[in-house]
Amino acid sequence: MLAPVTDTDGSPFWQYAAQGELRIQACADCGELRFPPRPCCPHCQSFASEWRQVSGHGRIWSYVVPHPPLLPDYAAQAPYNVIVVELADAPRIRLVGNLVTEAGAPLDSLSPDRVRIGARVQVVFTDTGLPQWILERP
Ligand code: ZN
């Protein structure tokens, strides 16, 4: 099983994800959202931050279908997709993930030819709190 590796800056992201919430780090002074999580606001240099819940709706901004050689855990699941999602309520924030048929479905559950740039997607979470994405209109 592939599990996220957390660090101090990113651990709140995973704690919220484990509760089924997609939250993005925001500056507590100027309000600017930032991702990936980091200690300092790139906009105003403040070290104060908060975690703002987002809708989990977005669009596929880009994607790839990885080809061998792949790490063994991934090779066993190929062919699969890796998508970049632009969040609907935070268009400058883009998250990398996988488009699957339902929460917890394997990486290869959706044929790569179903992936289209611009398609609307919705976040779902596995039992272990890993965000995945499903098509809003399969
Ligand atoms: Zn700021």
py3Dmol code that shows the C-alpha trace and the ligand (Angstrom):
import py3Dmol

protein = """\
ATOM      1  CA  MET A   1       0.000   0.000   0.000  1.00  0.00           C
ATOM      2  CA  LEU A   2       1.287   3.418  -0.938  1.00  0.00           C
ATOM      3  CA  ALA A   3       1.084   5.781   2.031  1.00  0.00           C
ATOM      4  CA  PRO A   4       1.848   9.495   2.239  1.00  0.00           C
ATOM      5  CA  VAL A   5       5.104  10.613   3.805  1.00  0.00           C
ATOM      6  CA  THR A   6       4.351  13.589   6.040  1.00  0.00           C
ATOM      7  CA  ASP A   7       6.490  16.391   7.368  1.00  0.00           C
ATOM      8  CA  THR A   8       5.852  19.162   9.900  1.00  0.00           C
ATOM      9  CA  ASP A   9       4.526  21.654   7.344  1.00  0.00           C
ATOM     10  CA  GLY A  10       2.336  19.138   5.530  1.00  0.00           C
ATOM     11  CA  SER A  11       0.996  17.032   8.391  1.00  0.00           C
ATOM     12  CA  PRO A  12      -2.193  19.145   8.894  1.00  0.00           C
ATOM     13  CA  PHE A  13      -3.104  18.476   5.247  1.00  0.00           C
ATOM     14  CA  TRP A  14      -3.057  14.742   5.945  1.00  0.00           C
ATOM     15  CA  GLN A  15      -4.837  15.052   9.296  1.00  0.00           C
ATOM     16  CA  TYR A  16      -7.736  16.875   7.616  1.00  0.00           C
ATOM     17  CA  ALA A  17      -7.685  14.436   4.687  1.00  0.00           C
ATOM     18  CA  ALA A  18      -8.041  11.544   7.140  1.00  0.00           C
ATOM     19  CA  GLN A  19     -11.306  13.235   8.241  1.00  0.00           C
ATOM     20  CA  GLY A  20     -12.458  13.558   4.625  1.00  0.00           C
ATOM     21  CA  GLU A  21     -11.677  17.278   4.392  1.00  0.00           C
ATOM     22  CA  LEU A  22      -9.618  18.930   1.694  1.00  0.00           C
ATOM     23  CA  ARG A  23      -7.921  21.918   3.273  1.00  0.00           C
ATOM     24  CA  ILE A  24      -5.305  24.217   1.806  1.00  0.00           C
ATOM     25  CA  GLN A  25      -2.805  26.205   3.822  1.00  0.00           C
ATOM     26  CA  ALA A  26      -3.512  29.937   3.803  1.00  0.00           C
ATOM     27  CA  CYS A  27      -1.661  32.915   5.175  1.00  0.00           C
ATOM     28  CA  ALA A  28      -3.370  34.084   8.384  1.00  0.00           C
ATOM     29  CA  ASP A  29      -2.288  37.668   7.662  1.00  0.00           C
ATOM     30  CA  CYS A  30      -2.914  38.324   3.941  1.00  0.00           C
ATOM     31  CA  GLY A  31      -5.143  35.313   3.196  1.00  0.00           C
ATOM     32  CA  GLU A  32      -3.093  34.042   0.262  1.00  0.00           C
ATOM     33  CA  LEU A  33      -3.469  30.289  -0.310  1.00  0.00           C
ATOM     34  CA  ARG A  34      -0.308  28.281  -0.860  1.00  0.00           C
ATOM     35  CA  PHE A  35       0.554  24.736  -1.859  1.00  0.00           C
ATOM     36  CA  PRO A  36       2.610  22.720  -1.134  1.00  0.00           C
ATOM     37  CA  PRO A  37       2.558  23.674   2.558  1.00  0.00           C
ATOM     38  CA  ARG A  38       5.502  25.687   3.829  1.00  0.00           C
ATOM     39  CA  PRO A  39       6.312  27.863   6.830  1.00  0.00           C
ATOM     40  CA  CYS A  40       6.398  31.308   5.201  1.00  0.00           C
ATOM     41  CA  CYS A  41       3.922  33.182   3.004  1.00  0.00           C
ATOM     42  CA  PRO A  42       5.548  33.901  -0.392  1.00  0.00           C
ATOM     43  CA  HIS A  43       3.267  36.943  -0.767  1.00  0.00           C
ATOM     44  CA  CYS A  44       3.824  38.849   2.518  1.00  0.00           C
ATOM     45  CA  GLN A  45       6.501  36.758   4.313  1.00  0.00           C
ATOM     46  CA  SER A  46       4.246  36.132   7.312  1.00  0.00           C
ATOM     47  CA  PHE A  47       4.797  32.945   9.309  1.00  0.00           C
ATOM     48  CA  ALA A  48       1.163  32.857  10.535  1.00  0.00           C
ATOM     49  CA  SER A  49      -0.958  30.290   8.720  1.00  0.00           C
ATOM     50  CA  GLU A  50      -4.341  28.568   8.853  1.00  0.00           C
ATOM     51  CA  TRP A  51      -5.991  25.704   6.988  1.00  0.00           C
ATOM     52  CA  ARG A  52      -8.947  26.687   4.834  1.00  0.00           C
ATOM     53  CA  GLN A  53     -11.492  24.117   3.662  1.00  0.00           C
ATOM     54  CA  VAL A  54     -12.131  24.082  -0.089  1.00  0.00           C
ATOM     55  CA  SER A  55     -15.018  22.549  -2.024  1.00  0.00           C
ATOM     56  CA  GLY A  56     -13.007  19.715  -3.549  1.00  0.00           C
ATOM     57  CA  HIS A  57     -14.285  20.582  -7.023  1.00  0.00           C
ATOM     58  CA  GLY A  58     -11.819  21.203  -9.792  1.00  0.00           C
ATOM     59  CA  ARG A  59     -10.804  20.644 -13.373  1.00  0.00           C
ATOM     60  CA  ILE A  60      -8.098  18.496 -14.885  1.00  0.00           C
ATOM     61  CA  TRP A  61      -5.375  20.964 -15.765  1.00  0.00           C
ATOM     62  CA  SER A  62      -2.952  18.356 -17.129  1.00  0.00           C
ATOM     63  CA  TYR A  63      -2.233  14.652 -16.893  1.00  0.00           C
ATOM     64  CA  VAL A  64       0.218  11.920 -17.794  1.00  0.00           C
ATOM     65  CA  VAL A  65       0.016   8.172 -18.257  1.00  0.00           C
ATOM     66  CA  PRO A  66       3.308   6.909 -16.814  1.00  0.00           C
ATOM     67  CA  HIS A  67       5.181   4.252 -18.750  1.00  0.00           C
ATOM     68  CA  PRO A  68       7.856   1.808 -17.570  1.00  0.00           C
ATOM     69  CA  PRO A  69      10.281   1.748 -15.957  1.00  0.00           C
ATOM     70  CA  LEU A  70       8.188   2.377 -12.836  1.00  0.00           C
ATOM     71  CA  LEU A  71       8.754   1.648  -9.168  1.00  0.00           C
ATOM     72  CA  PRO A  72       7.490  -1.886  -8.351  1.00  0.00           C
ATOM     73  CA  ASP A  73       4.362  -0.714  -6.438  1.00  0.00           C
ATOM     74  CA  TYR A  74       3.359   1.408  -9.420  1.00  0.00           C
ATOM     75  CA  ALA A  75       4.361  -1.047 -12.154  1.00  0.00           C
ATOM     76  CA  ALA A  76       1.851  -3.527 -10.740  1.00  0.00           C
ATOM     77  CA  GLN A  77      -0.942  -0.947 -11.240  1.00  0.00           C
ATOM     78  CA  ALA A  78      -0.040   0.310 -14.737  1.00  0.00           C
ATOM     79  CA  PRO A  79      -1.523   1.602 -16.948  1.00  0.00           C
ATOM     80  CA  TYR A  80      -2.906   4.372 -14.757  1.00  0.00           C
ATOM     81  CA  ASN A  81      -3.173   8.146 -14.862  1.00  0.00           C
ATOM     82  CA  VAL A  82      -1.635  10.955 -12.849  1.00  0.00           C
ATOM     83  CA  ILE A  83      -3.643  14.156 -13.072  1.00  0.00           C
ATOM     84  CA  VAL A  84      -3.002  17.754 -12.089  1.00  0.00           C
ATOM     85  CA  VAL A  85      -6.192  19.314 -10.704  1.00  0.00           C
ATOM     86  CA  GLU A  86      -6.843  23.038 -10.670  1.00  0.00           C
ATOM     87  CA  LEU A  87      -9.147  23.744  -7.726  1.00  0.00           C
ATOM     88  CA  ALA A  88     -12.418  25.503  -8.592  1.00  0.00           C
ATOM     89  CA  ASP A  89     -12.289  27.831  -5.604  1.00  0.00           C
ATOM     90  CA  ALA A  90      -8.517  28.333  -5.694  1.00  0.00           C
ATOM     91  CA  PRO A  91      -7.537  28.349  -9.374  1.00  0.00           C
ATOM     92  CA  ARG A  92      -3.866  28.988  -8.683  1.00  0.00           C
ATOM     93  CA  ILE A  93      -3.635  25.896  -6.480  1.00  0.00           C
ATOM     94  CA  ARG A  94      -2.980  22.667  -8.352  1.00  0.00           C
ATOM     95  CA  LEU A  95      -2.883  19.231  -6.740  1.00  0.00           C
ATOM     96  CA  VAL A  96      -1.417  16.052  -8.198  1.00  0.00           C
ATOM     97  CA  GLY A  97      -3.407  12.850  -7.828  1.00  0.00           C
ATOM     98  CA  ASN A  98      -5.122   9.989  -9.603  1.00  0.00           C
ATOM     99  CA  LEU A  99      -8.480   9.839 -11.375  1.00  0.00           C
ATOM    100  CA  VAL A 100     -10.338   6.689 -10.321  1.00  0.00           C
ATOM    101  CA  THR A 101     -13.871   5.296 -10.588  1.00  0.00           C
ATOM    102  CA  GLU A 102     -14.747   5.645  -6.877  1.00  0.00           C
ATOM    103  CA  ALA A 103     -13.111   6.309  -3.508  1.00  0.00           C
ATOM    104  CA  GLY A 104     -10.533   3.665  -2.739  1.00  0.00           C
ATOM    105  CA  ALA A 105     -10.570   2.221  -6.265  1.00  0.00           C
ATOM    106  CA  PRO A 106      -7.214   1.083  -7.669  1.00  0.00           C
ATOM    107  CA  LEU A 107      -5.106   3.446  -9.759  1.00  0.00           C
ATOM    108  CA  ASP A 108      -5.947   1.502 -12.925  1.00  0.00           C
ATOM    109  CA  SER A 109      -9.720   1.524 -12.312  1.00  0.00           C
ATOM    110  CA  LEU A 110     -10.330   4.148 -14.998  1.00  0.00           C
ATOM    111  CA  SER A 111      -9.036   3.653 -18.514  1.00  0.00           C
ATOM    112  CA  PRO A 112      -6.461   6.331 -19.438  1.00  0.00           C
ATOM    113  CA  ASP A 113      -8.474   7.196 -22.564  1.00  0.00           C
ATOM    114  CA  ARG A 114     -11.249   8.550 -20.307  1.00  0.00           C
ATOM    115  CA  VAL A 115      -8.993  11.337 -19.028  1.00  0.00           C
ATOM    116  CA  ARG A 116      -9.545  14.742 -20.650  1.00  0.00           C
ATOM    117  CA  ILE A 117      -7.979  18.099 -19.882  1.00  0.00           C
ATOM    118  CA  GLY A 118     -10.688  20.435 -18.616  1.00  0.00           C
ATOM    119  CA  ALA A 119     -12.941  17.655 -17.267  1.00  0.00           C
ATOM    120  CA  ARG A 120     -14.668  18.491 -13.995  1.00  0.00           C
ATOM    121  CA  VAL A 121     -13.575  16.345 -11.065  1.00  0.00           C
ATOM    122  CA  GLN A 122     -14.430  15.952  -7.395  1.00  0.00           C
ATOM    123  CA  VAL A 123     -12.134  14.869  -4.587  1.00  0.00           C
ATOM    124  CA  VAL A 124     -12.808  11.632  -2.696  1.00  0.00           C
ATOM    125  CA  PHE A 125     -10.739  10.002   0.024  1.00  0.00           C
ATOM    126  CA  THR A 126      -9.526   6.462   0.555  1.00  0.00           C
ATOM    127  CA  ASP A 127     -10.005   4.754   3.921  1.00  0.00           C
ATOM    128  CA  THR A 128      -6.459   5.811   4.771  1.00  0.00           C
ATOM    129  CA  GLY A 129      -7.137   9.472   3.966  1.00  0.00           C
ATOM    130  CA  LEU A 130      -5.439   9.647   0.588  1.00  0.00           C
ATOM    131  CA  PRO A 131      -7.180  12.154  -1.713  1.00  0.00           C
ATOM    132  CA  GLN A 132      -8.226  10.769  -5.103  1.00  0.00           C
ATOM    133  CA  TRP A 133     -10.371  12.269  -7.846  1.00  0.00           C
ATOM    134  CA  ILE A 134     -13.506  11.098  -9.641  1.00  0.00           C
ATOM    135  CA  LEU A 135     -15.225  12.513 -12.718  1.00  0.00           C
ATOM    136  CA  GLU A 136     -18.257  14.666 -11.872  1.00  0.00           C
ATOM    137  CA  ARG A 137     -19.970  13.220 -14.959  1.00  0.00           C
ATOM    138  CA  PRO A 138     -18.569   9.726 -15.537  1.00  0.00           C
TER     139      PRO A 138
END
"""
ligand_1 = """\
1
ZN
Zn 0.677 36.474 3.487
"""
view = py3Dmol.view(width=600, height=400)
view.addModel(protein, "pdb")
view.setStyle({"model": 0}, {"cartoon": {"style": "trace"}})
view.addModel(ligand_1, "xyz")
view.setStyle({"model": 1}, {"stick": {}})
view.zoomTo()
view.show()
